[in-house]
């Protein structure tokens, strides 16, 4: 298939595909395994959704005045006229719905023909309901948020059975200045929606929304936005510019971000090269090149420090953890900090961020958080987390055999004594 985010290959029989995926869905619920006939994006979403009852209904978080106040304060409220202009015709044609959700999958607006809306209400596809994967399983808006990519979900690809009569396409929307995920726009309808045009439409609408927000946003020339999680080279946004830094400059930037009070050249050298490889001339040259990349107005010396206010993704994670919001921190976590870096200071900070997040997830003992953590590169080989996930899942949960098997595999790889294994497994 040319586009893995599309549900149907060209010329595919929708009825045959519904039956194939439906059989795979039943096999997954029974045995926890999937066949090759299921798209990778759907298979991974089913695995993330395996904590749910397949007959579950999405919960409603907000209603009435609380919902109205929340919507009015949300950044996407300003874009609602644009959504209605681009998707309103489809929403009122008697066969589709337009929906907009926030970054947590909470539906803000659901609009369309009254008859279609009544059918959608039966599955709680209503404003204020939570349609992220943790609460509603595989679905276009929830999965688009989970993978941060536009996606189409067709019929029996939905994890929860009451939703399997629907097909939907959704695309994530980001803050054009910070890159922060704001939510997603979705169109939902019958199986005839499984076309390239529907996916292209939501993608175009999301891009139009981001362009609108960029035009409406006040200029922030003195604010740096840094993305360094899950990537070897940091991306810097400043004054409307996007700058992708090289590996060494990324390390220097992260080290400066971790010390807003400033660092001497010797301190930076130790963090960058280690005790036995101080290179002051090389360091000064790197800092000079970094200053040219950032602009003279952004980097001070004596000590070296960044002048403007800074927002960085890894600092967002630690700030959320300080506030006790493990779920929010895990959503903001895009992977290890500069994972390819072996600079001592960066490696130390990477271990600190991962360790704090891991500790918060283990302390919460929430199956959804544990499942999300074990799906990250840092958590994939975390024996303790897999064991905690197996203990947190009820005996009939489809994902529990997978968690037990992974814990057993890791324990054997770590060559733990048998008595220790039995104790840790809780058997």
N, C-alpha and C positions, 0 to 999 in steps of 0.2 A: 504494500500500500504506500502511495507516494506521501501521504500525510497521516502519520500515526495518531493524530488527534481527531481524525474523522472516524465516524462509527462504521460506515459501510463502504466497501470497495465498489468501484464503478461496476454496474451490472449485477450486483449481488441481489439475491431474492430476500426481501425483508422478513417474510414469514419463516423461511428456512433459517435465517440468521437468528431470529428470536428463539426458535426451537433449539438450535445448537448452543447458544449462550445460556438459555434457560436450563438445559441439562448440565452444563458446566457449573452453573450457580448451585444447583441442587447437590452436585458432587462435592463442591467446595464446602457447603454447609454440613455435609455428612462426614467427609474425610479430611477436610482442610487443605485439599490440593486442587489445582486447576489444570486444565488441558491447554494445548497449544492454540485452540480456537478462540481463546480470550485475549484481547489486546493487553499488552503489558501495562498500560496506564490503568486499565480496569482491574487487572489481577492485583496490582499493588494496592489499589484503592480497596478492593475486597479485603485484603489482608489487614489494612488499617481499620476497616469497618467491622472486623470479625468480633469485636467486643459487643456489638449490638444484637438485639433480638431482631431477626429478619421480618418480624411483623410490627416493629416499633413505629411509633408516630413521632414526628419532630415536635419537641416541646415549644411552647409559646413563652417567651421571656418577658415581652413588653406588650402592654395594651393601653388603650385610651390615652390619658394625659401623659403618662410616662413615655409612651411610644411617640406621641406628637412632639414632646420636648426633645427627645433624643434625635428624631429625624431633623428637626429644625436646626439643631446644633451640628449636624454631621456635614462634613465638607461636600458630600455628593448632593446635598440638598440644592446647592447652586446649579448643579448640572441637570436637575430633573427636567426643566423645559427642553433641553437638548435631547435627553432620552425619549421624551414624548414626541419630539419632532421627528427623530430618526426611526423610532420603533412603534410609535402610536398607531400607525396604520395597520401594522401586523397585529398589534394587541387588540384591535377592535374588529378584526375580520371574522370573528366568531370561531377561530380555530387555535389561537395562540394566546399566550400571556407574556407580558413584559415584566421582569422582576429585577430589582436592584437590592443588593445586600451589602452589609459592612464587612470588615476584615475578619470578623468572627463568624460569618455565615448567617448573621441575623438579618432576615428580610426587612427591608425598609419600605419598599413599595412593591405592590403586585397589582398590575392593571391589565384589563382586557374586557372581553365580552362578558356580561353578567352570567350567562349560562356556563361558560368555561370556568369562571371564577367559582361558581357554586361547586362544580366538580372538584376543583383544586382544594377547596376548603375541607373536603372529606379527608385529605391527607395532611392537613395543617400547612398547606402552602399558602400562608397568609402573612401579612405584615406582623412583625414581632416574633415570628417563629425562628428557631435555630436550625439552619440547613447546612452547617458544617458537617464534615464526615463523621465526627465524633458523636453527633446527635441524629443525623439522618442518613448516614451511610453514603455510598457512592451516588453522586448526583452532580450535574454540571456545575452549578455555582460552588458547591462545597469542594468538589475535586479541583476546580480551577484555582481556588484559593490554596488548596493543599500543595499543588504542584507549581503554582504561580505561572500558569500557562492557559491559554484558551483551549477548550476541550468540548467535545460533543459526547453525550451519554445517551445510548439508545436502548429503550425498552428494558429487556431482561438484564442489561448491564447494570441497572440500578441494584444496589444490595438489598434494599428493603422492598419486599414484595408488593405492598400497596402502591408503590410508585412505578411499577414496571409497565403500566399501560401508557406511560408518558415518555417523550423524548425531549431532550433539552440541549442547548448550546450556551456556553457562558465564556466570558473573558475577564481576567482580572484588570483592575484599574489602580494605578499608582499615583502618589503625589509626585508631580513632575519635578519638584525641587529636591525633595529628600529621597525619592524612590520608595518611600514607605507604602505598603499595601493599604489601600483605602477600602476595597471591596470588589464587587464584580457585578457585571450586567449580564442578564440571562434572558433567553426566550425559550418558552416551554410550550409544547403542543403534542400532537400525535406523531405517529411514526413517519409521516410524510416530511417531518422536519429534519430527518437524517440526510441532509444534502450538503454539499460544499458551500452553497450560498448562505445557509443559516450560520455556519461557523464564520465565514468571511464577514457577515453582517455584524455579529457581536464583536469581532476583532476590530472592525472599522469604528464601531460605536465607542469602544473602550479607548481607542487612540484619539478619537474626536473629543472625548471627555477629558483626557489628559491634556490635550492642546488647549481646550477651554480653560482648564484650571491654571495652566501655565500663563495664559494671557491675563487671567484675573488675579494672579498672585502678586503681592507686593514684592518688589525687589529686595533681596537679602544679600547685598554685596559683602557683608562682613561675617557671614556664617559659612562655615565649612561643613560639608556632609561627606562622610567617609564610609565606604563599604569595604570591609576587609575580612568578613567571615565567609568561609567556604571558597576562598579564591586565593591564588598565589600572588596576584598583583592587585593592589588596592585601587579602587576607583574613587576619585575625588570630584565633588561637585561644589563649585564656588562661583558666585556671581553669574549664574546662567551657563557657565562652562562645565564641561565634563573632561576630566583629565585622568587617563589611565597611566599609573606610575609603573616603572620597572620594579624588579624584585627588591633591589637594595634600597631604592627610594621608598618603597612600600614599608619596609622594615623600619627605616628611619622615621617615617610619618607615624607609624603605630607607637613607636617608643616615645616620640614627642607627645602624642595624644595621652599616653599613660602617665605622663609627668607634665601636667599643664603649668606647674611652677617653674619648669625649665630644667635643662641638664647641661653640665659642662661637657667639653669635648672628651675629657677622659672618661666620664661616666657613660657617654654614648658609645665610646670605643669599647668599653668593657661589655656593654649590652649587645653590641653588634658583632664583635670579633672574639670576645672571651679574654681570659687573663693573659694567655701566652701569645697573643697575636695583635698587639696594639699597633695601629698604623695611623698616626695622627695626620700625616700628609694626605693619605688616601681618604681619610674621613673628612678632612676639610674640603677636598675636591668633590666628594659626594654631596656634602651639604651645600656647596656652591651650586652644583647642578640642580639640587632639589629646590634651592631658592629661585633659580631661573625658571623651573617648571611651575612653581607656585606663584611666582611674582614677588618682587622685592618687598611689597607691603605686607606679606603674610608671615615671614619668618624672621624672628629676632635672633641676635647672637649675644653671648656674654650675659646670661646663659642662653643656650639655644632653646627657643620656645616659639610656639605658634601664637600669633597676635589675636586673631578673631575668636569669637565663640565657636565651639566645635561640637558637632553632633556626629557620633560614630556608632555603627551598628553594634559593635561589641560592648561599648559602654551602655547602650540601651539595654542589652541583656543583663548586665550587672546591676543597673539601676532598678530594673523590674524585680530582680531577685532581692534587692535590698528592701523593696516594698512588700515582699512576700508573695509576689505574683509569679509563681512557677510556670503556670500555663502561658501567661503573656511572654515570659522570657523564652520559653521553648518555641513559641510562634515566631519570635524575632530572631531566633538562632538559625543561621543559614549554613552552619558547619564550622569546623575548627578555624581558628584565627590564623591566616596565612599558613596553611598546612604544610607548604613546601619549605618553609623557612627553618634554618637550623641556628639562627642567631640566638644566643643564650637568653637575652631579654625577651625576645618574642616568644620563644619556647616556654619560658617561665610564665608569661602572661597567658599563653594559650592553655597551659595546664590549669591555671587558676580559673579562667572562665569556664572551661569544661568541667572542672572539679566542682565548682560552686553550683553549676546547673545540674550536674549529676546528683549531688547531695540533696538539692531541693526536690528533684523528681523522686528519688528514693524515699525521702521523708514523707512526701505526699501520698505514696502508695496508691496512686490513682491509675487504674489499668490503661486509660487513654493516654496519660502522660508517659507511662512506662513503655507503651507500645510505640509512641512517637519518638522517645529517646532511643530505643533499640533500633529504630529505622535510620538513625543518623550514623555517619562514619565513626563518631566517637563511641556510640553505644552499641554498634553492631557486634563487637566482641566482648561486651561487658557481661561477664557471667553472673554477677550479682544482680544486675538489672533484669536479665532473662529469668533468673530464678524468682525474683520478686514479681515479675509479670505472670509467671505460671501460678504463683500462690494467689495473686489478686484476681485471676480469672475464675469464674464459676466452672464446675466440672463439665458442663455441656457446651461451653463456649467453643466455637470452631477454631479459634486461635490457640487454645490451651495446648493441644498436642504439638503444635509448631513450637511454642515456647518451651515445652518440656524437652522436645527433641534438640532444640538449639542449645539449651542449658546442658544437656547430657553431652552433646558434641564438644562444647567448649571445655567442660570439666575433663573430658578425656584428652583433649589437646593440651590442657594445662597439667595433665598427669597427676591429678589429685588422688590421694589415698582413698580407697573405697569407703572407709568409715567417714571420711570428710564428705565424700560425695553424698552418702545417704543422709547425713545430717543436713547438708545444705539444700538437698532436694526436699527435705521435709517428709520423706517417705519412711 
